[in-house]
Amino acid sequence: ITRSIDDFSTSSALTSGVASLNLSAVASVAPTPQHSGSPVTGASVVAAFNDADADTHSAYIALGSNIGDRLANLHQALVYLNTDLPQSRLVDTSFLYETAPMYMTDQPLFLNAACKVQTKLEPLMLLEELKRIEAKMGRDFTAIRNGPRPIDLDILFYDELSMETEKLTIPHALLHERRFQLGPLCDINTDLMHHRLGRTSGALNRHLTTHSGAPNDIVKVTPLKTRNHTQSSDVEGSVVKTLSPDTQKKTVAMGILNCTPDSFSDGGQHDSVVRAVEHAQELLSSGADIIDIGGQSTRPGATQVGVEAEIERVVPVIKRIRELGIEVPISVDTFHADVAAAALDAGADIVNDVTGGHFDSQMLALVAQRQCPFIIMHMRGNPSTMTTMNDYSEYDGDVIRGTRFELAQRVRAALDAGIPRWNIILDPGIGFAKEGVQNFEVLRRLSELTARHIRAASGAAIHPSTGGDNQDSEEGLIDENLATELVDYPVLVGSSRKRFIGHATGRTDAKDRVWGTAATVTAAIQGGAGIVRVHDVAEMVDVARVSDHIYR
């Protein structure tokens, strides 16, 4: 299917099943666009897009950066694509990859991603606008070709168009040899047809990966820290880690710091700033990679303390840690957007929301605006009601199936709110709306949480094999109708000292459940968890290191 550039005046609009991102959530952090006489907000971009009469097209754009703070550059590029690209809107993003440089190899590693944009711009005009954004972000077009750059924006596909001009070739002329572009692209769509080569994007990626002999030099990574808290802003402050079971070699340990009087395991032990900071330092010296700070207990039956009290508990602790020059990633354990905002302002990097953004309607917009990693946990109800909400009969009693379905809904909401795919971490919610045996079932089948399909229980609906690049060759799979696939999302497991361990071991005191916790940590790592959230960091780091040697 080949069309010339002149055909676009009469081409039909292309529809998409992907909801548009919440532009207003991201627009507030974007500089005022320079090509317009007045500021362009997310809302005005949407209005302009919806009101125009021109056809809508789907463009897939590759992003790359290897100068300065690479992650910040990519995030800024997304902001510009959301708010500064005329008659266009961003509708999907890929995961994030760290890649070796190609062509000119003596330069720093890149961070690469891809995104999908719906646009009314014709291809050459889209190219010009992308070049303008690159220039705004400091790219020097007189520098050596394929050399270091703060941002690189390439058009990979534009509808099913095949075109070749002096300025632009679509599909991208070198796409077939670039794993750093094909990998991210296939996170979004494996079925894009490259008509000149007669293969889909997925087929091209598989060939490059398995048959071409090209080095496997791209690694999927997840941001854990998005900025530098104590040094100059021109130094890369972001921290990215590989959390993919295929490439991760070292489990990330998240140390728990509860600044609460009533947490189930250590309530009242760290309820002053001095004691809390001392414990944070102990967690770090024991091997913690992340400190998770919370000011609201989520134990069964816990009473909500209110936003102001929660802020008073966590913000001074975060501030003091940063004042001491400690650059470890910090997550804030909260389901209140105002608490999350205050914690991020104080120096936190990650938002860990046990409700996955469901409790506070402003949470997803905040996370999108701040461009921070977001841990989405599966939960039903609230701490006062969740113990009565463990009936999964609507999923044929399958707790994994129910967790997948409901977690996918929260992920879809996060993506639609403008949170990049690479900023999302999943948590199956051990102990939340799950009784003892169900928690063991989740751990036993943890790898199924992010599988493409799961096996059907007796009597469950079955879908036939449909072919295509995403085909799973096995029969007897559940027709789940997920809101979005959960494949390849990193997973965090928080089983430390929880009640189901006490039931199995007879240990009524939570602090006596260390050995039982060790078994659950091992099971989590075997099941593909990239992060384990634990109280007893020194002991669980040892457990994780041995488990890493066995399972990774």
TINU-608586 format. One record per atom (N, C-alpha, C): residue in three letters; x, y, z. Coordinates in steps of 0.1 Angstrom, whole numbers, plus 5000, padded with zeros to 4 digits. Layout:
N
ALAXYZ;...
This chain:
552
ILE500949885000;ILE500050005000;ILE500950125000;THR501050194989;THR501850314988;THR501050434984;ARG501350544992;ARG500650664988;ARG501650774987;SER501450874979;SER502350984977;SER501851094988;ILE502751194989;ILE502451294999;ILE501251374995;ASP500951374981;ASP499751454977;ASP498451384980;ASP498451264984;ASP497251184986;ASP496651225000;PHE497351305008;PHE496851325022;PHE495651415023;SER495451495012;SER494251585013;SER492951515012;THR492951385007;THR491751315005;THR491751185013;SER492851155020;SER492851025027;SER491851025039;SER491350905042;SER490350885052;SER491050885066;ALA490250925076;ALA490750925090;ALA491050785095;LEU492050775103;LEU492350645109;LEU491950645123;THR491150545127;THR490650535140;THR491550465149;SER491450485162;SER492350415172;SER491550375184;GLY491850255190;GLY491150215202;GLY491750265214;VAL492950335213;VAL493650385225;VAL493150515229;ALA492750525242;ALA492250655247;ALA493450755247;SER493150885245;SER494150985245;SER494651015259;LEU495851055260;LEU496451085274;LEU495851215279;ASN495851225292;ASN495351345299;ASN496351455297;LEU496251535287;LEU497251635284;LEU497251745295;SER496151785301;SER496251885311;SER497051845323;ALA497151725326;ALA497951675337;ALA499451705335;VAL499851695322;VAL501251715319;VAL501651855315;ALA500651925310;ALA500852055304;ALA501352155314;SER501052145326;SER501352245336;SER502852245339;VAL503652145335;VAL505052155337;VAL505852195324;ALA505152215314;ALA505752245301;ALA506052395300;PRO507152435294;PRO507452575291;PRO506452625280;THR506252755279;THR505352805269;THR505852785256;PRO505152725246;PRO505652695233;PRO506052825226;GLN507052825218;GLN507652945212;GLN507052965198;HIS506252875192;HIS505852895179;HIS504452955178;SER503852985190;SER502553035190;SER502553175197;GLY501553255193;GLY501453385199;GLY500853385213;SER500353275218;SER499853265231;SER500153125237;PRO500153115250;PRO500452985256;PRO499552875252;VAL500052755250;VAL499252645246;VAL499152545258;THR497952525263;THR497752435274;THR497352295268;GLY497352195276;GLY496852065272;GLY495452075267;ALA494552145273;ALA493152155269;ALA493052225256;SER493852325253;SER493752395240;SER494252305229;VAL495352225232;VAL495752135222;VAL494652035218;VAL493951985228;VAL492851895225;VAL491851955217;ALA491452085221;ALA490452155214;ALA490852175199;ALA492052215197;ALA492552245184;ALA492452115176;PHE492852005182;PHE492951875175;PHE491551835172;ASN490551845181;ASN489151795178;ASN488451885168;ASP488752015168;ASP488052105160;ASP488452115145;ALA489652065143;ALA490252075129;ALA489451975120;ASP489452005107;ASP488751925098;ASP489651825091;ALA490951835092;ALA491851745085;ALA491751605091;ASP492251515083;ASP492251375087;ASP493251345099;THR492951245106;THR493751205117;THR494651085113;HIS495951095116;HIS496850995113;HIS497650945125;SER498050815124;SER498850765135;SER500350755132;ALA501150825140;ALA502550825137;ALA503250765149;TYR504250685146;TYR505050625157;TYR506450685157;ILE506850735168;ILE508050825169;ILE509050755179;ALA510350745175;ALA511350695184;ALA512050815191;LEU512350785204;LEU513050885212;LEU514350835217;GLY515350915217;GLY516650875222;GLY517450985228;SER518250955238;SER519151065245;SER520350995251;ASN521451065250;ASN522651015257;ASN523551135262;ILE523051255263;ILE523751365268;ILE522951425280;GLY523651465290;GLY523051525302;GLY522151425309;ASP521051475315;ASP520151375322;ASP519251315312;ARG519651195308;ARG518951135297;ARG517451115300;LEU517051065312;LEU515651045315;LEU514951175315;ALA515551285321;ALA514851415321;ALA514651465306;ASN515551435298;ASN515351475284;ASN514251405277;LEU514051275280;LEU512951205274;LEU511651245280;HIS511651275293;HIS510351325299;HIS510051455293;GLN511051545291;GLN510751675285;GLN510251665271;ALA510751565264;ALA510351545250;ALA508851505250;LEU508451425259;LEU507051385260;LEU506151505263;VAL506651595272;VAL505851715275;VAL505651795262;TYR506751815254;TYR506651895242;TYR505651825232;LEU505751695231;LEU504951615222;LEU503451635226;ASN503251645239;ASN501851665244;ASN501351805242;THR502151905243;THR501652035244;THR502152135234;ASP503252095226;ASP503852185217;ASP503952135203;LEU503252025200;LEU503151965187;LEU501751995181;PRO501652085172;PRO500352135167;PRO499452025162;GLN498152035165;GLN497151945160;GLN497551795162;SER498051765174;SER498551625177;SER498251595191;ARG498251465194;ARG498151425208;ARG498851295210;LEU499451275221;LEU500251155225;LEU499251055230;VAL499250935225;VAL498350835229;VAL498950705235;ASP500250685234;ASP500850565240;ASP502350585241;THR502950505250;THR504350505252;THR504850365253;SER506150345251;SER506750215253;SER507350205266;PHE508050095269;PHE508950085280;PHE510250155277;LEU511150155286;LEU512350235285;LEU513550135283;TYR514550175275;TYR515650085272;TYR516950165273;GLU517950095279;GLU519350145278;GLU520050065268;THR520650135258;THR521250075246;THR522650125243;ALA523350025238;ALA524750065233;ALA524650145220;PRO525550245219;PRO525550325207;PRO525850245194;MET525250285183;MET525450225171;MET526050315161;TYR526750265151;TYR527450345141;TYR528650415146;MET528550505155;MET529650575162;MET529650525177;THR530450425180;THR530350355192;THR531150415204;ASP531950515201;ASP532750575212;ASP531950695217;GLN530850665224;GLN530050765231;GLN529150705242;PRO528550785250;PRO527850725262;PRO526650635257;LEU526150555266;LEU524950475264;LEU523750565262;PHE522750515254;PHE521550585252;PHE520450535261;LEU519450615264;LEU518150575268;LEU517250595256;ASN516450485253;ASN515550485241;ASN514150445245;ALA513250505238;ALA511850475239;ALA511150505226;ALA509850475226;ALA508950505214;ALA507650555219;CYS506950625211;CYS505550675214;CYS504750675202;LYS503450675204;LYS502450685193;LYS501750815195;VAL501650885183;VAL501051015183;VAL499951015172;GLN498751065176;GLN497751095166;GLN497851235162;THR497951255149;THR498251395144;THR497451425131;LYS497251555129;LYS496651595116;LYS497751665108;LEU498951655112;LEU500051715104;LEU500451605093;GLU500751665081;GLU501251575071;GLU502651535074;PRO503251435068;PRO504551375073;PRO505651485073;LEU505851555062;LEU506951655061;LEU506751765072;MET505551805074;MET505251905084;MET505551845098;LEU505151725100;LEU505451655113;LEU506951655115;LEU507751615105;LEU509151615106;LEU509751755110;GLU509251855103;GLU509751995107;GLU509452025121;GLU508251985126;GLU507952025140;GLU508851945150;LEU509151815146;LEU509951735155;LEU511351795155;LYS511851845144;LYS513151915143;LYS513152035152;ARG512052105152;ARG511952235160;ARG512052195175;ILE511352085179;ILE511452045193;ILE512852005196;GLU513551935187;GLU514951895190;GLU515852015192;ALA515652115183;ALA516452235184;ALA516152305197;LYS514852315201;LYS514552375214;LYS515252305226;MET515452175225;MET516052095235;MET517552095234;GLY518152165225;GLY519552185225;GLY520352095215;ARG519652025206;ARG520351945197;ARG521152035187;ASP522351995184;ASP523252075175;ASP523251995162;PHE522552045152;PHE522551975139;PHE523751985131;THR524752065135;THR526052075128;THR527051975134;ALA526651905145;ALA527551805151;ALA527651685142;ILE528651595146;ILE528851475138;ILE527651385137;ARG527351335126;ARG526251245124;ARG526351125133;ASN525151085139;ASN525050965148;ASN525950985160;GLY526351105163;GLY527051135175;GLY526151155187;PRO526751195199;PRO525951225211;PRO524951335209;ARG523851325215;ARG522751425214;ARG521851425226;PRO521351535230;PRO520351545241;PRO519051475238;ILE518651485225;ILE517351425221;ILE517451395206;ASP516751285203;ASP516651245189;ASP515251195187;LEU514551255177;LEU513151215175;LEU513051175160;ASP512751045158;ASP512650985144;ASP511250935142;ILE510650965130;ILE509350905126;ILE509650765120;LEU509050665127;LEU509250525123;LEU508150485113;PHE506950505116;PHE505750475108;PHE504750595108;TYR504050605097;TYR502950705096;TYR501850635089;ASP500750595096;ASP499750505091;ASP500450385084;GLU499950355072;GLU500550245064;GLU501350305052;LEU501750435053;LEU502350505042;LEU503750455039;SER504050445026;SER505450425022;SER505750545013;MET506850615017;MET507250735009;MET508750745010;GLU509250815001;GLU510750835000;GLU510950974994;THR511451065001;THR511851194996;THR513251225000;GLU513751334996;GLU515151375000;GLU515251395015;LYS514151445021;LYS514151475035;LYS513651365044;LEU512751275039;LEU512051185048;LEU511751055040;THR512050945047;THR511650805042;THR510850745053;ILE509650695049;ILE508750625058;ILE508350485051;PRO508350375059;PRO508950355072;PRO510450405073;HIS510950425084;HIS512350475086;HIS513250385079;ALA514150445071;ALA515050365062;ALA515950265069;LEU516250285082;LEU517250195089;LEU516550125100;LEU515250125100;LEU514450065111;LEU514849915113;HIS514949845101;HIS515049705101;HIS516349655108;GLU517349745110;GLU518649705116;GLU518849765129;ARG517849835135;ARG517949905147;ARG517049845158;ARG517749755166;ARG516949695177;ARG516549805187;PHE517349915189;PHE517050015198;PHE515750095194;GLN515350085182;GLN514050135178;GLN512950035177;LEU513249915172;LEU512249805170;LEU511749755184;GLY512649745193;GLY512249695206;GLY511149785213;PRO511449915215;PRO510349995220;PRO509150005211;LEU509250005198;LEU508150015189;LEU507249895191;CYS507749775193;CYS506949655195;CYS506249645208;ASP506749725218;ASP505949745230;ASP504549795228;ILE504449885217;ILE503249955214;ILE502449875203;ASN503149825193;ASN502449765182;ASN503349675175;THR503049545174;THR503849445167;THR503349415153;ASP502249475149;ASP501549445137;ASP501649555126;LEU502549645128;LEU502749755118;LEU503449685106;MET502849705094;MET503349635082;MET504349725075;HIS505549675074;HIS506649745066;HIS506549695051;HIS505849765043;HIS505449715030;HIS506649695021;ARG507649775022;ARG508849765013;ARG509549635016;LEU509549595029;LEU510249465033;LEU509249345034;GLY507949375034;GLY506949265035;GLY506949195048;ARG507249265059;ARG507249205072;ARG506649305082;THR506049255093;THR505549335103;THR506649385112;SER506349485121;SER507349525130;SER507749415140;GLY506849335144;GLY507149225152;GLY508049125146;ALA507749095133;ALA508648995125;ALA510049055123;LEU510149185120;LEU511449245119;LEU512249235132;ASN511549255143;ASN512249255156;ASN512749115159;ARG511849015156;ARG512248875159;ARG513448835151;HIS513348875138;HIS514448835129;HIS515748895134;LEU515749025138;LEU516949095142;LEU517449025155;THR516548985164;THR516848925177;THR517448785176;THR516848705167;THR517148565167;THR517948515155;HIS517948585143;HIS518548535131;HIS519748615125;SER519748745129;SER520648835122;SER522148825127;GLY522348775139;GLY523648775145;GLY524048905151;ALA523049005151;ALA523349135157;ALA523449125172;PRO524349195179;PRO524449185193;PRO523249225201;ASN522949155212;ASN521749185220;ASN522249295230;ASP522149425225;ASP522749535233;ASP521749635237;ILE520449585239;ILE519449675245;ILE518949605258;VAL518749685268;VAL518349635281;VAL517149715286;LYS516049645289;LYS514849715294;LYS515149765308;VAL514849895311;VAL515149955324;VAL513950025330;THR513950045343;THR512850115350;THR513450225358;PRO512950355357;PRO513450455366;PRO513150435380;LEU514050455389;LEU513850445404;LEU514050585410;LYS514850665403;LYS515150805408;LYS515150895395;THR514451005396;THR514251085384;THR515051215384;ARG515751245395;ARG516451375396;ARG517551365406;ASN518451465405;ASN519551475415;ASN519151575426;HIS519151525438;HIS518651605449;HIS519651695456;THR520951665454;THR521951745462;THR523051805453;GLN523051775440;GLN524051825431;GLN523451915421;SER524351965412;SER523852055401;SER522851985392;SER521952055387;SER520852005379;SER521451955365;ASP522651995361;ASP523151955348;ASP523851815349;VAL523951765361;VAL524451625363;VAL523351525363;GLU523551415356;GLU522451315355;GLU522151265369;GLY520851295373;GLY520451245387;GLY519551125387;SER519151085375;SER518250975374;SER518950845376;VAL518250745382;VAL518750615384;VAL517850515377;VAL518350435368;VAL517550335361;VAL518050195364;LYS517250105366;LYS517649965369;LYS516849865360;THR517549755357;THR516849655349;THR516049565359;LEU514749565357;LEU513849485366;LEU513149375358;SER513649345346;SER513049245338;SER513649105341;PRO512849005343;PRO513348875347;PRO514348815337;ASP514348855325;ASP515248805314;ASP516648865316;THR516748985322;THR518149045322;THR518549085336;GLN517649095346;GLN517949135359;GLN518849035366;LYS519949075372;LYS520848985380;LYS520749005395;LYS520349125399;LYS520349155413;LYS518949205417;THR518249145427;THR517049185432;THR517149315439;VAL516249415437;VAL516249545444;VAL515549525457;ALA516149565468;ALA515649565481;ALA515049695485;MET513749695488;MET513149815493;MET512949805508;GLY513549895516;GLY513449895530;GLY512349975535;ILE511549915545;ILE510349975550;ILE510650065562;LEU510150195561;LEU510350285572;LEU508950345575;ASN508350285585;ASN506950335589;ASN507050435600;CYS506650555597;CYS506650675606;CYS505250685612;THR504850575618;THR503450555623;THR503450495637;PRO502450525645;PRO502350465658;PRO501550325658;ASP500950295647;ASP500050175647;ASP500250085635;SER501450085629;SER501649975618;SER501749845625;PHE501349735617;PHE501249605623;PHE502449545629;SER503649585623;SER504849525627;SER505849605635;ASP505949735632;ASP506949825639;ASP506349955642;GLY505049965645;GLY504350085648;GLY504950155661;GLY505250285660;GLY505750355672;GLY507250355673;GLN507950275666;GLN509450265667;GLN510150375661;HIS509550435650;HIS510250545643;HIS509350665642;ASP508750705652;ASP507750815652;ASP508350955655;SER509650965655;SER510351095656;SER511251105644;VAL511651225640;VAL512451245629;VAL513851185631;VAL514351205643;VAL515751145646;VAL515750995645;ARG514750935651;ARG514750785651;ARG514450735637;ALA513550805630;ALA513250755616;ALA514450775607;VAL515250885608;VAL516450895600;VAL517450795603;GLU517650775616;GLU518650675621;GLU518250535615;HIS516950505615;HIS516550375609;HIS516750365594;ALA516550485587;ALA516850485573;ALA518250455570;GLN519150515578;GLN520550495577;GLN520950345579;GLU520250285589;GLU520450145592;GLU520050055580;LEU518950095574;LEU518450015563;LEU519450025551;LEU519950145549;LEU520950165538;LEU522250085541;SER522750085553;SER523950015556;SER523749865555;SER522449815557;SER522149675555;SER521949635541;GLY521949725532;GLY521849685518;GLY520549735510;ALA519749815517;ALA518549865510;ALA518949955498;ASP518149925487;ASP518350005474;ASP517350125474;ILE516250115480;ILE515150215481;ILE514650215495;ILE514350335500;ILE513650355513;ILE512250395510;ASP511350315516;ASP509850335514;ASP509350395527;ILE508950525527;ILE508550595539;ILE506950615539;GLY506350575549;GLY504950585550;GLY504450645564;GLY503350725563;GLY502850785575;GLY501450755578;GLN500950655571;GLN499550605573;GLN499550455573;SER499150395584;SER499150245584;SER498050195575;THR498450085568;THR497450015559;THR497149875564;ARG497449855577;ARG497049725583;ARG495549705583;PRO495049585583;PRO493649565584;PRO492949635595;GLY491949715593;GLY491249785603;GLY491849925607;ALA492949965600;ALA493650085603;ALA492750205601;THR492850305610;THR492050435609;THR492850535601;GLN492250605592;GLN492950715585;GLN493250835594;VAL494450885593;VAL494850995602;VAL494651125595;GLY494451135583;GLY494251265576;GLY495551305569;VAL495351395559;VAL496451435550;VAL497451515558;GLU497051615566;GLU497951695574;GLU498851615583;ALA498251525590;ALA499051445600;ALA500051355592;GLU499551305581;GLU500451215573;GLU501651295567;ILE501351415563;ILE502451505558;ILE503451535569;GLU502951565581;GLU503751595592;GLU504651475596;ARG504251355593;ARG505051245597;ARG506151215587;VAL505851225574;VAL506851185564;VAL507751295558;VAL507251415556;VAL507951515550;VAL509251555557;PRO509151585570;PRO510451615577;PRO511451505576;VAL511051385576;VAL512051275575;VAL512751275561;ILE511951295551;ILE512451295537;ILE513451415536;LYS513051525541;LYS513851645540;LYS515251625547;ARG515151565559;ARG516451545567;ARG517351445560;ILE516751345554;ILE517551245546;ILE518351315535;ARG517651405528;ARG518251475517;ARG519251585522;GLU518951645533;GLU519951735539;GLU521251675543;LEU521151545546;LEU522351465549;LEU523151425537;GLY522651465525;GLY523351425512;GLY523151285508;ILE522051215513;ILE521851085509;ILE520951085496;GLU521551015486;GLU520851025473;GLU520050895469;VAL519850805479;VAL519150685476;VAL517750715471;PRO517150635462;PRO515750655458;PRO514850645470;ILE513950735472;ILE512950735483;ILE511550725476;SER510750625481;SER509350615477;SER508450665489;VAL507350725486;VAL506450765496;VAL505250665495;ASP504850605506;ASP503750505507;ASP502550585511;THR501750625501;THR500550705504;THR499450685493;PHE498250705497;PHE497150705487;PHE496550845486;HIS497150945492;HIS496651085491;HIS497551165481;ALA496951225471;ALA497751305462;ALA498451425468;ASP497851485478;ASP498451595485;ASP499751555493;VAL499651435499;VAL500851385506;VAL501951345496;ALA501551285485;ALA502551255475;ALA503251375470;ALA502451485467;ALA503051605462;ALA504051665472;ALA503651675485;ALA504551725495;ALA505751645496;ALA505651515495;ALA506851425497;ALA507751445485;LEU507151455473;LEU508051475461;LEU508751605462;ASP508051705466;ASP508651835468;ASP509851835478;ALA509651745488;ALA510751735499;ALA511951645494;GLY511751575483;GLY512851495478;GLY512551345475;ALA511351305476;ALA510951165473;ALA510951155458;ASP511151025453;ASP511250995439;ASP510050915433;ILE509550825442;ILE508550725437;ILE507250745446;VAL506150725439;VAL504850715447;VAL504450575447;ASN504150525459;ASN503750385462;ASN502350395467;ASP501350365459;ASP499950385462;ASP499250245463;VAL498850205475;VAL498250075477;VAL496950065470;THR496350175466;THR495050175459;THR495250195443;GLY496450205439;GLY496750225425;GLY496150345419;GLY495950455427;GLY495350575422;GLY493850575423;HIS493250475429;HIS491850465429;HIS491150555440;PHE491850565452;PHE491250635463;PHE491150785461;ASP492250845456;ASP492250985453;ASP492251015438;SER491251085434;SER491051105420;SER492051195414;GLN492851265422;GLN493951355417;GLN495251285416;MET495351165421;MET496651095422;MET497251075408;LEU496551015399;LEU497150985386;LEU497551115378;ALA496751215379;ALA497151345373;ALA498451395379;LEU498551385392;LEU499851425399;LEU501051355394;VAL500951215394;VAL502051135390;VAL502451165375;ALA501451185366;ALA501751225353;ALA502451355352;GLN502051445359;GLN502651585359;GLN504051575364;ARG504251505375;ARG505651495381;ARG506551395374;GLN506051315365;GLN506851215358;GLN507651125366;CYS507051075377;CYS507750995387;CYS507350845385;PRO508150755389;PRO507750615390;PRO506550595399;PHE505650505395;PHE504450485402;PHE504150335405;ILE504050295417;ILE503750155421;ILE502250145422;ILE501750055413;ILE500250035413;ILE499949895420;MET499349905431;MET499049775439;MET497649735437;HIS497349605437;HIS496049555436;HIS495449555450;MET494249615451;MET493549625464;MET492049635461;ARG491249595471;ARG489849625470;ARG489449695483;GLY488549785482;GLY488049855493;GLY489049945500;ASN489149945513;ASN490150015520;ASN490549935532;PRO491549975540;PRO492049895551;PRO490949845561;SER489849915562;SER488749875571;SER487849775565;THR487849765552;THR486849675545;THR487549565537;MET488849575535;MET489449485525;MET489449335529;THR489449305542;THR489449165547;THR488149095543;THR487049175541;THR485749115537;THR485549105522;MET486549145514;MET486449155500;MET487349055493;ASN487448935498;ASN488348835492;ASN487648725484;ASP486448755480;ASP485648655472;ASP485948685457;TYR486548585450;TYR486948595436;TYR486048505428;SER484848475432;SER483948385425;SER483648425411;GLU483548555409;GLU483248605396;GLU484448575386;TYR485548535391;TYR486648485383;TYR486848335385;ASP485748265387;ASP485848125389;ASP486748085401;GLY486748175411;GLY487548155423;GLY489048165421;ASP489448215410;ASP490848225406;ASP491448365410;VAL492248365421;VAL492648495426;VAL493648565417;ILE494448485410;ILE495348545400;ILE494648605388;ARG493648545384;ARG492748595373;ARG492148725377;GLY491548725389;GLY490948845394;GLY491948965396;THR493048925402;THR494149035404;THR494549085390;ARG494749005381;ARG495149055367;ARG494149145361;PHE492849105362;PHE491849185356;PHE491749315362;GLU491749325375;GLU491449445382;GLU492749535382;LEU493949475382;LEU495149555381;LEU495249615368;ALA494849535357;ALA494949595344;ALA494049715342;GLN492949725349;GLN492049835349;GLN492749965355;ARG493549945365;ARG494250055371;ARG495450095362;VAL496150005356;VAL497150035347;VAL496650115335;ARG495450065329;ARG494850145318;ARG494550285322;ALA494050305334;ALA493650435339;ALA494950525340;ALA496050465345;ALA497350535346;ALA497850575332;LEU497850485323;LEU498250515309;LEU497450625303;ASP496150615305;ASP495250715299;ASP495450855306;ALA495950855318;ALA496150985325;ALA497451045321;GLY498250975313;GLY499451035308;GLY500750985315;ILE500650875323;ILE501850825329;ILE502550735319;PRO503750755316;PRO504450665307;PRO504550525311;ARG504450435302;ARG504550295305;ARG505750255314;TRP506850325311;TRP508150295317;TRP508150335332;ASN507250415336;ASN507150465350;ASN506250375359;ILE505750265354;ILE504750185361;ILE505350055366;ILE505150035379;ILE505549905386;ILE504349845392;LEU504149715391;LEU503049645396;LEU503249575409;ASP502249575417;ASP502349505430;ASP501049425432;PRO501149285433;PRO499849205434;PRO499149225447;GLY499649295456;GLY498849325469;GLY498749205478;ILE499849145482;ILE499849035491;ILE499249085505;GLY498249015509;GLY497549055522;GLY496449155520;PHE496249205508;PHE495249305506;PHE494049245499;ALA492949235505;ALA491749165499;ALA492049025495;LYS492848955503;LYS493248815500;LYS493448745513;GLU492848635515;GLU493048555527;GLU494248475526;GLY494548405537;GLY495848325538;GLY496248245526;VAL495348155522;VAL495648055511;VAL495748135498;GLN495048235496;GLN495048315484;GLN496448385482;ASN497048425493;ASN498348485493;ASN499448385488;PHE499348265493;PHE500248165489;PHE500048125474;GLU498748135470;GLU498448105456;GLU499048215447;VAL499048345451;VAL499648455443;VAL501148435442;LEU501748395453;LEU503248375453;LEU503548255444;ARG502748145445;ARG503048025437;ARG502948055422;ARG502048145419;ARG501748165404;ARG502148305400;LEU503048365407;LEU503448505405;LEU503848535390;SER504548445384;SER504948465370;SER503748485361;GLU502548435365;GLU501348455356;GLU500848595357;LEU501248665367;LEU500648805368;LEU500948885356;THR502048875350;THR502448945338;THR502548865325;ALA501948745326;ALA501948665314;ALA500948715303;ARG501248685291;ARG500348725280;ARG498948665282;HIS498848545285;HIS497648475288;HIS497848375300;ILE496748335306;ILE496848235316;ILE495948115313;ARG496248005319;ARG495447885316;ARG494047895322;ALA493047835315;ALA491647835319;ALA491447735330;ALA490647775340;ALA490147675350;ALA488947605344;SER488547505350;SER487347425345;SER486147515344;GLY485547515332;GLY484347595330;GLY484547735326;ALA485847785326;ALA486047915322;ALA485947935306;ALA485748055302;ALA485648085288;ALA486948065281;ILE486948005270;ILE488147985262;ILE488148065249;HIS489248115245;HIS489348185232;HIS490148095223;PRO489848095210;PRO490548015200;PRO491848085197;SER492848015192;SER494048075187;SER493748155175;THR494248285174;THR493848375164;THR494948415154;GLY496148365157;GLY497248395148;GLY497848535151;GLY498748575142;GLY499348705144;GLY500648695152;ASP501348815153;ASP502548815160;ASP502448785175;ASN501348815181;ASN501148795195;ASN500548655199;GLN500548565189;GLN499848445191;GLN500648355202;ASP499848305211;ASP500348205221;ASP499948075215;SER500947985213;SER500747865206;SER499847765214;GLU499747785227;GLU499047685235;GLU497547715235;GLU496747605235;GLU495347615235;GLU494847615250;GLY493547635252;GLY492947635265;GLY493347755274;LEU493347875268;LEU493647995275;LEU492348075278;ILE492448145289;ILE491248225294;ILE491048345285;ASP489848375281;ASP489448495274;ASP489148605284;GLU490248675288;GLU490148765300;GLU489648895296;ASN489848945284;ASN489349085280;ASN489949185290;LEU491349175292;LEU491949275300;LEU491949415294;ALA491849515303;ALA491849655299;ALA493149695291;THR494249625295;THR495549645288;THR496449525292;GLU497349485283;GLU498249375287;GLU499149415298;LEU499549315306;LEU500449345317;LEU501849285314;VAL502049235302;VAL503349175298;VAL504449275300;ASP505549225306;ASP506849295308;ASP506849405318;TYR505749435325;TYR505749535336;TYR506549475347;PRO507449555354;PRO508149505365;PRO507249485377;VAL507649395386;VAL506749355397;VAL507449375410;LEU506749435420;LEU507249445434;LEU506349355442;VAL506949285452;VAL506249195461;VAL506549245475;GLY505449265483;GLY505549305497;GLY504949205506;SER505649105510;SER505048995519;SER505649005533;SER506449095536;SER507249095548;SER506449085561;ARG506648985569;ARG506148975583;ARG504548965583;LYS503948935572;LYS502448955571;LYS501748835578;ARG500448855581;ARG499748765589;ARG499648625583;PHE499548605570;PHE499448475564;PHE500748395568;ILE501848455569;ILE503148385573;ILE502948345588;GLY502348425596;GLY502148385610;GLY501248265611;HIS500148265603;HIS499248155603;HIS499948025599;ALA500848035590;ALA501547905585;ALA502547865595;THR503147955603;THR504247925612;THR503847915626;GLY502747975629;GLY502347985643;GLY502948095651;ARG503648185644;ARG504248305650;ARG503248415651;THR502848455663;THR501848555664;THR502448695664;ASP503748705669;ASP504448835669;ASP505048855655;ALA504748965649;ALA505148985635;ALA506748985634;LYS507349035644;LYS508849045644;LYS509548905644;ASP508748805647;ASP509248665647;ASP509048595634;ARG508648665624;ARG508348595611;ARG509448615600;VAL510648635605;VAL511748665596;VAL511948545587;TRP512048425593;TRP512348305585;TRP511248275575;GLY509948295580;GLY508848275570;GLY508848375559;THR509248495562;THR509448605552;THR510448565542;ALA511548505546;ALA512648455537;ALA512048365527;ALA511248275531;ALA510648175521;ALA509848255511;THR509048355515;THR508248425505;THR509048505496;VAL510148565501;VAL511048645492;VAL511648555481;THR512048435485;THR512648335476;THR511548305465;ALA510348275469;ALA509248245460;ALA509048365451;ALA509048485456;ALA508848605448;ALA509948615437;ILE511148595441;ILE512248605431;ILE512148495420;GLN511748375425;GLN511548265415;GLN510448305405;GLY509448375410;GLY508348415402;GLY508548535393;GLY509748595394;GLY510048715386;GLY509948845392;ALA509748855405;ALA509748995411;ALA511049065410;GLY511049185406;GLY512249265405;GLY512649345418;ILE511549365426;ILE511749445439;ILE511049365450;VAL511749355462;VAL511049295473;VAL511049405484;ARG509849425490;ARG509649525501;ARG509749455514;VAL510749495523;VAL511049415535;VAL511349505547;HIS511049445559;HIS511449515571;HIS512949475575;ASP513249345574;ASP514549295578;ASP515549295566;VAL516049405563;VAL516849425551;VAL518049335551;ALA518849335561;ALA520149265561;ALA519849115558;GLU518949055565;GLU518648915563;GLU518048885549;MET517148975545;MET516448945532;MET517448975520;VAL518349065522;VAL519349085511;VAL520148965509;ASP520548895520;ASP521248765519;ASP520348665512;VAL519148655516;VAL518248565509;VAL518148595495;ALA518048725491;ALA517848755477;ALA519148725469;ARG520248745475;ARG521548725467;ARG521648575464;VAL521348485473;VAL521348345471;VAL520248305460;SER519048355462;SER518048335453;SER518348385439;ASP519048495438;ASP519448555425;ASP520348455418;HIS521248395425;HIS522248295419;HIS521448175414;ILE520348135421;ILE519648015417;ILE518648045405;TYR517948165406;TYR516848185396;TYR517148285385;ARG518248365387;ARG518448475377;ARG519548435367;
